[in-house]
Amino acid sequence: MKTTDFSSLTDNELAEKLASLKSELFNLRFTNATGSLTNNSAISACKRNIARVKTIMRQRELGLAKAPEAAAKKSTKKTAKVDAEVKG
């Protein structure tokens, strides 16, 4: 997945995605240890996706990026004001 795909997720969805990616990485490592992994690049791709999710979560902690739900709330307030001015 690309970074833009992850940035459109909410904080809760990111936490769930991180847990599933960690589980997937564990399974890939286990499969590799048994010698039945056919796509070795899947491990590094999974690691990169985990790093992407963690980066987005950290950016939101620091306030460098906003969660999509916060952006939606702000736009709703603005449209409510505009609607009230038009009606009033």
mmCIF file of the C-alpha atoms, coordinates in Angstrom:
data_MODEL
# 
_entry.id   MODEL 
# 
loop_
_atom_site.group_PDB 
_atom_site.id 
_atom_site.type_symbol 
_atom_site.label_atom_id 
_atom_site.label_alt_id 
_atom_site.label_comp_id 
_atom_site.label_asym_id 
_atom_site.label_entity_id 
_atom_site.label_seq_id 
_atom_site.pdbx_PDB_ins_code 
_atom_site.Cartn_x 
_atom_site.Cartn_y 
_atom_site.Cartn_z 
_atom_site.occupancy 
_atom_site.B_iso_or_equiv 
_atom_site.pdbx_formal_charge 
_atom_site.auth_seq_id 
_atom_site.auth_comp_id 
_atom_site.auth_asym_id 
_atom_site.auth_atom_id 
_atom_site.pdbx_PDB_model_num 
ATOM 1  C CA . MET A 1 1  ? 0.000   0.000   0.000  1.00 0.00 ? 1  MET A CA 1 
ATOM 2  C CA . LYS A 1 2  ? 1.062   3.566   -0.512 1.00 0.00 ? 2  LYS A CA 1 
ATOM 3  C CA . THR A 1 3  ? 1.395   6.207   2.167  1.00 0.00 ? 3  THR A CA 1 
ATOM 4  C CA . THR A 1 4  ? -1.660  8.031   0.857  1.00 0.00 ? 4  THR A CA 1 
ATOM 5  C CA . ASP A 1 5  ? -3.733  4.895   1.419  1.00 0.00 ? 5  ASP A CA 1 
ATOM 6  C CA . PHE A 1 6  ? -2.648  4.771   5.051  1.00 0.00 ? 6  PHE A CA 1 
ATOM 7  C CA . SER A 1 7  ? -3.083  8.488   5.675  1.00 0.00 ? 7  SER A CA 1 
ATOM 8  C CA . SER A 1 8  ? -6.767  8.270   4.776  1.00 0.00 ? 8  SER A CA 1 
ATOM 9  C CA . LEU A 1 9  ? -7.351  5.843   7.680  1.00 0.00 ? 9  LEU A CA 1 
ATOM 10 C CA . THR A 1 10 ? -8.468  6.977   11.131 1.00 0.00 ? 10 THR A CA 1 
ATOM 11 C CA . ASP A 1 11 ? -6.320  6.474   14.219 1.00 0.00 ? 11 ASP A CA 1 
ATOM 12 C CA . ASN A 1 12 ? -8.246  3.371   15.285 1.00 0.00 ? 12 ASN A CA 1 
ATOM 13 C CA . GLU A 1 13 ? -8.028  1.876   11.808 1.00 0.00 ? 13 GLU A CA 1 
ATOM 14 C CA . LEU A 1 14 ? -4.275  2.554   11.770 1.00 0.00 ? 14 LEU A CA 1 
ATOM 15 C CA . ALA A 1 15 ? -3.862  0.735   15.086 1.00 0.00 ? 15 ALA A CA 1 
ATOM 16 C CA . GLU A 1 16 ? -5.806  -2.243  13.718 1.00 0.00 ? 16 GLU A CA 1 
ATOM 17 C CA . LYS A 1 17 ? -3.769  -2.193  10.507 1.00 0.00 ? 17 LYS A CA 1 
ATOM 18 C CA . LEU A 1 18 ? -0.518  -2.106  12.504 1.00 0.00 ? 18 LEU A CA 1 
ATOM 19 C CA . ALA A 1 19 ? -1.599  -5.130  14.534 1.00 0.00 ? 19 ALA A CA 1 
ATOM 20 C CA . SER A 1 20 ? -2.545  -7.067  11.398 1.00 0.00 ? 20 SER A CA 1 
ATOM 21 C CA . LEU A 1 21 ? 0.739   -6.150  9.691  1.00 0.00 ? 21 LEU A CA 1 
ATOM 22 C CA . LYS A 1 22 ? 2.741   -7.313  12.702 1.00 0.00 ? 22 LYS A CA 1 
ATOM 23 C CA . SER A 1 23 ? 0.805   -10.572 12.673 1.00 0.00 ? 23 SER A CA 1 
ATOM 24 C CA . GLU A 1 24 ? 1.452   -10.948 8.958  1.00 0.00 ? 24 GLU A CA 1 
ATOM 25 C CA . LEU A 1 25 ? 5.179   -10.309 9.490  1.00 0.00 ? 25 LEU A CA 1 
ATOM 26 C CA . PHE A 1 26 ? 5.293   -12.981 12.181 1.00 0.00 ? 26 PHE A CA 1 
ATOM 27 C CA . ASN A 1 27 ? 3.612   -15.470 9.855  1.00 0.00 ? 27 ASN A CA 1 
ATOM 28 C CA . LEU A 1 28 ? 5.990   -14.581 7.017  1.00 0.00 ? 28 LEU A CA 1 
ATOM 29 C CA . ARG A 1 29 ? 9.020   -15.070 9.249  1.00 0.00 ? 29 ARG A CA 1 
ATOM 30 C CA . PHE A 1 30 ? 7.660   -18.394 10.478 1.00 0.00 ? 30 PHE A CA 1 
ATOM 31 C CA . THR A 1 31 ? 7.001   -19.523 6.918  1.00 0.00 ? 31 THR A CA 1 
ATOM 32 C CA . ASN A 1 32 ? 10.510  -18.440 5.920  1.00 0.00 ? 32 ASN A CA 1 
ATOM 33 C CA . ALA A 1 33 ? 12.048  -20.381 8.813  1.00 0.00 ? 33 ALA A CA 1 
ATOM 34 C CA . THR A 1 34 ? 10.285  -23.554 7.712  1.00 0.00 ? 34 THR A CA 1 
ATOM 35 C CA . GLY A 1 35 ? 11.571  -23.032 4.187  1.00 0.00 ? 35 GLY A CA 1 
ATOM 36 C CA . SER A 1 36 ? 8.215   -22.798 2.451  1.00 0.00 ? 36 SER A CA 1 
ATOM 37 C CA . LEU A 1 37 ? 8.190   -19.048 1.709  1.00 0.00 ? 37 LEU A CA 1 
ATOM 38 C CA . THR A 1 38 ? 8.179   -18.505 -2.042 1.00 0.00 ? 38 THR A CA 1 
ATOM 39 C CA . ASN A 1 39 ? 8.210   -14.693 -2.135 1.00 0.00 ? 39 ASN A CA 1 
ATOM 40 C CA . ASN A 1 40 ? 11.123  -13.465 -0.018 1.00 0.00 ? 40 ASN A CA 1 
ATOM 41 C CA . SER A 1 41 ? 10.437  -9.820  -0.833 1.00 0.00 ? 41 SER A CA 1 
ATOM 42 C CA . ALA A 1 42 ? 7.119   -10.040 1.033  1.00 0.00 ? 42 ALA A CA 1 
ATOM 43 C CA . ILE A 1 43 ? 8.987   -9.750  4.344  1.00 0.00 ? 43 ILE A CA 1 
ATOM 44 C CA . SER A 1 44 ? 10.646  -6.463  3.431  1.00 0.00 ? 44 SER A CA 1 
ATOM 45 C CA . ALA A 1 45 ? 7.421   -5.116  1.911  1.00 0.00 ? 45 ALA A CA 1 
ATOM 46 C CA . CYS A 1 46 ? 5.585   -5.906  5.133  1.00 0.00 ? 46 CYS A CA 1 
ATOM 47 C CA . LYS A 1 47 ? 8.314   -4.187  7.168  1.00 0.00 ? 47 LYS A CA 1 
ATOM 48 C CA . ARG A 1 48 ? 8.023   -1.091  4.976  1.00 0.00 ? 48 ARG A CA 1 
ATOM 49 C CA . ASN A 1 49 ? 4.252   -1.000  5.465  1.00 0.00 ? 49 ASN A CA 1 
ATOM 50 C CA . ILE A 1 50 ? 4.711   -1.238  9.244  1.00 0.00 ? 50 ILE A CA 1 
ATOM 51 C CA . ALA A 1 51 ? 7.154   1.682   9.071  1.00 0.00 ? 51 ALA A CA 1 
ATOM 52 C CA . ARG A 1 52 ? 4.675   3.705   7.003  1.00 0.00 ? 52 ARG A CA 1 
ATOM 53 C CA . VAL A 1 53 ? 1.884   3.150   9.522  1.00 0.00 ? 53 VAL A CA 1 
ATOM 54 C CA . LYS A 1 54 ? 4.141   4.008   12.462 1.00 0.00 ? 54 LYS A CA 1 
ATOM 55 C CA . THR A 1 55 ? 5.337   7.163   10.701 1.00 0.00 ? 55 THR A CA 1 
ATOM 56 C CA . ILE A 1 56 ? 1.796   8.384   10.100 1.00 0.00 ? 56 ILE A CA 1 
ATOM 57 C CA . MET A 1 57 ? 0.820   7.619   13.694 1.00 0.00 ? 57 MET A CA 1 
ATOM 58 C CA . ARG A 1 58 ? 3.847   9.554   14.986 1.00 0.00 ? 58 ARG A CA 1 
ATOM 59 C CA . GLN A 1 59 ? 3.150   12.513  12.694 1.00 0.00 ? 59 GLN A CA 1 
ATOM 60 C CA . ARG A 1 60 ? -0.362  12.717  14.105 1.00 0.00 ? 60 ARG A CA 1 
ATOM 61 C CA . GLU A 1 61 ? 0.997   12.560  17.663 1.00 0.00 ? 61 GLU A CA 1 
ATOM 62 C CA . LEU A 1 62 ? 3.270   15.507  16.953 1.00 0.00 ? 62 LEU A CA 1 
ATOM 63 C CA . GLY A 1 63 ? 0.546   17.433  15.171 1.00 0.00 ? 63 GLY A CA 1 
ATOM 64 C CA . LEU A 1 64 ? 2.330   17.399  11.826 1.00 0.00 ? 64 LEU A CA 1 
ATOM 65 C CA . ALA A 1 65 ? -0.537  15.576  10.155 1.00 0.00 ? 65 ALA A CA 1 
ATOM 66 C CA . LYS A 1 66 ? -4.246  15.548  10.865 1.00 0.00 ? 66 LYS A CA 1 
ATOM 67 C CA . ALA A 1 67 ? -6.520  12.554  11.083 1.00 0.00 ? 67 ALA A CA 1 
ATOM 68 C CA . PRO A 1 68 ? -9.240  12.430  8.422  1.00 0.00 ? 68 PRO A CA 1 
ATOM 69 C CA . GLU A 1 69 ? -11.978 12.567  11.067 1.00 0.00 ? 69 GLU A CA 1 
ATOM 70 C CA . ALA A 1 70 ? -10.632 15.886  12.379 1.00 0.00 ? 70 ALA A CA 1 
ATOM 71 C CA . ALA A 1 71 ? -10.594 17.336  8.887  1.00 0.00 ? 71 ALA A CA 1 
ATOM 72 C CA . ALA A 1 72 ? -14.174 16.195  8.302  1.00 0.00 ? 72 ALA A CA 1 
ATOM 73 C CA . LYS A 1 73 ? -15.378 17.836  11.540 1.00 0.00 ? 73 LYS A CA 1 
ATOM 74 C CA . LYS A 1 74 ? -13.875 21.184  10.575 1.00 0.00 ? 74 LYS A CA 1 
ATOM 75 C CA . SER A 1 75 ? -15.440 21.163  7.134  1.00 0.00 ? 75 SER A CA 1 
ATOM 76 C CA . THR A 1 76 ? -18.805 20.271  8.666  1.00 0.00 ? 76 THR A CA 1 
ATOM 77 C CA . LYS A 1 77 ? -18.673 23.286  10.978 1.00 0.00 ? 77 LYS A CA 1 
ATOM 78 C CA . LYS A 1 78 ? -17.865 25.605  8.097  1.00 0.00 ? 78 LYS A CA 1 
ATOM 79 C CA . THR A 1 79 ? -20.676 24.307  5.937  1.00 0.00 ? 79 THR A CA 1 
ATOM 80 C CA . ALA A 1 80 ? -23.097 24.599  8.861  1.00 0.00 ? 80 ALA A CA 1 
ATOM 81 C CA . LYS A 1 81 ? -22.182 28.278  9.270  1.00 0.00 ? 81 LYS A CA 1 
ATOM 82 C CA . VAL A 1 82 ? -22.561 28.940  5.560  1.00 0.00 ? 82 VAL A CA 1 
ATOM 83 C CA . ASP A 1 83 ? -25.934 27.158  5.507  1.00 0.00 ? 83 ASP A CA 1 
ATOM 84 C CA . ALA A 1 84 ? -27.116 29.201  8.501  1.00 0.00 ? 84 ALA A CA 1 
ATOM 85 C CA . GLU A 1 85 ? -26.062 32.472  6.817  1.00 0.00 ? 85 GLU A CA 1 
ATOM 86 C CA . VAL A 1 86 ? -27.828 31.562  3.596  1.00 0.00 ? 86 VAL A CA 1 
ATOM 87 C CA . LYS A 1 87 ? -31.059 30.631  5.384  1.00 0.00 ? 87 LYS A CA 1 
ATOM 88 C CA . GLY A 1 88 ? -30.957 33.554  7.822  1.00 0.00 ? 88 GLY A CA 1 
# 
